[in-house]
Amino acid sequence: FQDKQNVSFPDEVVFGKAFAKAYFTPKPSKIVLPKEQGSGLEIEAKGYLPPDMVHKLLSEYDISLVKEGIFKNIDKAIAFAENLYPVVLKVVGPLHKTDVGGVRLNIENEVALAKNFKELMQINGATAVMIQAQKKGLELFVGLKKEGDFGHLILFGLGGIFIEVLKDVQSILAPTTREEIAYKLSKLKAYPLMKGMRGQKGIDIDKFINLIEQISLLIQAYPQIEELDLNPVLADEYEMFVVDARIKIM
């Protein structure tokens, strides 16, 4: 039976859990491409995509990113940041920016920008510096990972350091539905925090559901994506912005 690729369950408890997981599995659907047919990006490179390609790919699916620019020239960087302070500076090149001291926060003026820009460009492997508007809000994350022949798994929960500390994460097999996303979201231990509690305002839950849904659509159109990491995503009761994004192609 199993040699013919069928599935068996050793006991009723395992079967019950599997049956409950399958309850929300959506019906098969056609691949959903971006709004304009034929506007999909041609992705031939393998490995991690450069930041500008990541930005274009996410923008295709109306995923809001913090206003940012990538610069090799300090004068252009200063001009870009003129009406944007405070800003964040991130080194472009090294994969793990924080490990090499490649992230600088609370840059509030031209003098600080110039000083930190020069320091970041001196980091081994640096090719440019990314400048972003600095936002505040609850840190969230959405991830995506190809699990062999099993398919793509979407993961989400609190972002930043909370992923490693709390390990409060839910996962869904793509493609998914709004109903399944909402159900899984409610199972997070941090869900009351997202909704708002004890006088603290929460986030726009519908926007978070939309973000996860858009990632599900994106992977249908670009199945060659091996990994995707949106962390952190900053959110409050009005807005939601992706601050840092990585996409790896198989």
C-alpha positions as CSV (number, residue, x, y, z in Angstrom):
1,F,0.0,0.0,0.0
2,Q,2.7,2.5,0.9
3,D,5.0,1.4,-2.0
4,K,2.2,2.7,-4.2
5,Q,2.6,6.2,-2.6
6,N,-0.4,5.8,-0.4
7,V,-0.6,7.1,3.1
8,S,-1.3,5.1,6.3
9,F,-1.6,6.2,9.9
10,P,-0.3,4.2,12.8
11,D,-3.1,5.2,15.2
12,E,-6.3,7.2,15.4
13,V,-4.6,10.2,17.2
14,V,-2.2,10.8,14.3
15,F,-5.1,10.4,11.8
16,G,-7.2,12.8,13.8
17,K,-4.5,15.5,13.7
18,A,-3.9,15.0,10.0
19,F,-7.6,15.2,9.3
20,A,-7.9,18.4,11.3
21,K,-5.0,19.9,9.3
22,A,-6.6,18.9,6.0
23,Y,-9.9,20.5,7.0
24,F,-8.8,24.0,5.7
25,T,-7.0,22.7,2.7
26,P,-8.3,24.9,-0.2
27,K,-9.6,23.4,-3.4
28,P,-7.1,23.3,-6.3
29,S,-6.9,26.6,-8.1
30,K,-5.2,28.1,-11.2
31,I,-1.9,29.9,-10.8
32,V,-2.6,33.6,-10.1
33,L,-0.2,35.9,-11.9
34,P,0.3,39.6,-11.2
35,K,-2.5,42.0,-12.1
36,E,-1.4,42.6,-15.6
37,Q,-0.9,39.4,-17.6
38,G,2.6,39.1,-18.9
39,S,4.1,41.5,-16.3
40,G,5.8,38.8,-14.3
41,L,9.5,39.2,-13.8
42,E,11.9,36.9,-15.6
43,I,14.1,35.4,-12.8
44,E,17.0,33.4,-14.1
45,A,19.6,33.9,-11.4
46,K,20.1,31.5,-8.6
47,G,20.9,32.3,-5.0
48,Y,19.8,35.4,-3.1
49,L,18.3,38.1,-5.2
50,P,19.7,41.6,-5.1
51,P,17.7,44.2,-3.1
52,D,16.3,46.0,-6.2
53,M,15.0,42.7,-7.6
54,V,13.4,41.8,-4.3
55,H,11.7,45.2,-4.2
56,K,10.3,44.8,-7.7
57,L,9.0,41.3,-7.0
58,L,7.2,42.3,-3.8
59,S,5.9,45.5,-5.4
60,E,4.2,43.3,-8.1
61,Y,2.0,42.0,-5.3
62,D,1.3,45.3,-3.6
63,I,3.4,44.5,-0.6
64,S,4.4,47.8,1.0
65,L,8.1,48.3,1.7
66,V,9.6,51.1,3.7
67,K,10.9,53.9,1.4
68,E,14.5,53.1,0.6
69,G,17.3,53.7,-1.7
70,I,20.7,52.0,-2.4
71,F,23.7,54.2,-2.9
72,K,27.4,54.0,-3.6
73,N,27.8,57.8,-3.8
74,I,27.5,59.7,-0.5
75,D,26.3,62.9,-2.0
76,K,23.3,61.1,-3.6
77,A,22.7,59.4,-0.3
78,I,22.5,62.7,1.5
79,A,20.2,64.2,-1.0
80,F,17.9,61.1,-0.8
81,A,17.7,61.3,3.0
82,E,17.1,65.1,3.2
83,N,13.4,64.9,4.0
84,L,13.4,61.4,5.4
85,Y,15.1,61.7,8.8
86,P,15.4,59.7,11.0
87,V,16.7,57.0,8.8
88,V,18.4,53.6,9.0
89,L,21.6,52.6,7.2
90,K,22.3,49.0,6.2
91,V,25.4,47.7,4.4
92,V,24.7,46.0,1.1
93,G,26.9,42.9,0.3
94,P,27.3,40.9,3.4
95,L,24.4,38.5,3.9
96,H,24.2,38.8,7.7
97,K,24.3,42.5,8.2
98,T,24.0,42.6,12.0
99,D,26.9,40.1,12.5
100,V,29.3,42.6,10.8
101,G,27.9,45.7,12.4
102,G,26.2,46.6,9.2
103,V,23.1,48.3,10.6
104,R,23.0,51.8,12.0
105,L,19.8,53.2,13.6
106,N,18.5,56.6,14.5
107,I,20.5,58.6,12.0
108,E,19.0,62.1,12.3
109,N,21.2,64.4,10.3
110,E,23.6,64.8,7.4
111,V,26.7,64.7,9.6
112,A,25.7,61.4,11.2
113,L,24.7,60.0,7.8
114,A,28.1,60.8,6.2
115,K,30.1,59.4,9.1
116,N,28.1,56.1,9.2
117,F,28.0,55.8,5.4
118,K,31.8,55.9,5.2
119,E,32.2,53.3,8.0
120,L,29.7,50.9,6.4
121,M,31.4,51.1,3.0
122,Q,34.7,50.0,4.7
123,I,33.1,46.7,5.9
124,N,34.6,43.7,4.1
125,G,32.3,42.7,1.1
126,A,30.4,46.0,1.2
127,T,29.1,47.1,-2.3
128,A,26.7,49.9,-1.3
129,V,24.6,51.3,1.5
130,M,20.8,51.0,1.8
131,I,19.0,54.0,3.3
132,Q,15.5,53.5,4.8
133,A,13.0,55.6,6.5
134,Q,12.9,54.6,10.2
135,K,9.5,53.3,11.2
136,K,8.0,52.2,14.5
137,G,5.5,49.5,15.3
138,L,5.0,45.9,16.4
139,E,7.6,43.6,14.8
140,L,6.1,40.7,12.7
141,F,7.6,38.3,10.3
142,V,6.4,36.2,7.3
143,G,8.7,33.4,5.9
144,L,8.5,30.9,3.1
145,K,10.5,27.7,2.7
146,K,10.5,24.9,0.1
147,E,10.2,21.6,1.8
148,G,11.4,19.1,-0.8
149,D,8.6,17.5,-2.8
150,F,6.2,18.5,0.0
151,G,5.7,22.0,-1.3
152,H,6.2,25.5,0.1
153,L,5.5,26.2,3.7
154,I,4.5,29.7,4.8
155,L,5.4,30.7,8.4
156,F,4.4,33.8,10.4
157,G,4.4,35.3,13.8
158,L,6.1,38.0,15.8
159,G,9.3,39.2,14.2
160,G,12.7,40.5,15.2
161,I,14.3,38.7,18.2
162,F,10.9,37.3,19.3
163,I,11.1,34.5,16.7
164,E,14.1,32.9,18.5
165,V,13.1,33.8,22.0
166,L,9.4,32.9,22.0
167,K,9.3,30.4,19.1
168,D,5.6,31.4,18.6
169,V,5.2,30.5,15.0
170,Q,2.3,29.1,12.9
171,S,2.7,27.4,9.5
172,I,0.5,26.8,6.4
173,L,1.1,24.8,3.3
174,A,0.8,27.0,0.2
175,P,-1.5,27.8,-1.5
176,T,-3.8,28.9,1.3
177,T,-7.0,30.8,1.9
178,R,-7.9,33.9,4.0
179,E,-10.0,31.6,6.2
180,E,-7.1,29.3,7.0
181,I,-4.7,32.3,7.5
182,A,-7.2,33.9,10.0
183,Y,-7.7,30.6,11.8
184,K,-3.9,30.0,12.1
185,L,-3.3,33.6,13.1
186,S,-5.7,33.2,16.0
187,K,-3.7,30.3,17.3
188,L,-0.6,32.4,17.9
189,K,0.1,33.1,21.6
190,A,0.8,36.6,20.6
191,Y,-2.5,37.1,18.9
192,P,-4.1,39.1,21.8
193,L,-1.1,41.4,21.5
194,M,-1.7,41.8,17.8
195,K,-5.4,42.6,18.5
196,G,-4.5,45.1,21.3
197,M,-4.8,44.6,25.0
198,R,-4.7,46.6,28.3
199,G,-4.8,49.9,26.6
200,Q,-2.2,49.1,24.0
201,K,-3.3,49.5,20.5
202,G,-3.0,46.5,18.2
203,I,-2.3,46.1,14.5
204,D,-4.6,46.0,11.4
205,I,-5.2,42.2,11.4
206,D,-6.7,42.4,7.9
207,K,-3.5,43.9,6.5
208,F,-1.5,41.0,8.0
209,I,-3.8,38.5,6.5
210,N,-3.5,40.3,3.2
211,L,0.3,40.1,3.4
212,I,0.3,36.4,4.0
213,E,-2.2,35.8,1.3
214,Q,-0.1,37.8,-1.2
215,I,2.9,35.7,-0.4
216,S,0.8,32.6,-1.1
217,L,-0.1,34.1,-4.5
218,L,3.5,35.1,-5.2
219,I,4.8,31.5,-4.7
220,Q,2.2,30.2,-7.2
221,A,3.6,32.4,-9.9
222,Y,7.3,32.0,-8.9
223,P,7.6,28.4,-7.6
224,Q,11.4,28.6,-8.1
225,I,11.6,30.6,-4.9
226,E,13.4,28.4,-2.3
227,E,13.3,30.8,0.7
228,L,11.6,34.1,1.5
229,D,12.1,36.1,4.7
230,L,10.2,39.3,5.5
231,N,11.6,40.3,8.9
232,P,10.9,42.6,10.5
233,V,7.5,43.7,9.2
234,L,6.5,46.8,11.2
235,A,2.8,47.3,11.9
236,D,0.5,49.5,13.9
237,E,-3.3,50.1,13.7
238,Y,-3.0,52.0,10.4
239,E,0.1,50.9,8.5
240,M,2.2,47.8,7.7
241,F,5.7,48.0,6.0
242,V,8.3,45.4,5.2
243,V,11.6,46.7,6.6
244,D,13.9,43.8,5.6
245,A,13.4,41.2,2.9
246,R,15.4,38.3,1.4
247,I,14.5,36.0,-1.4
248,K,16.5,32.9,-2.4
249,I,16.0,31.2,-5.8
250,M,16.6,27.5,-6.3
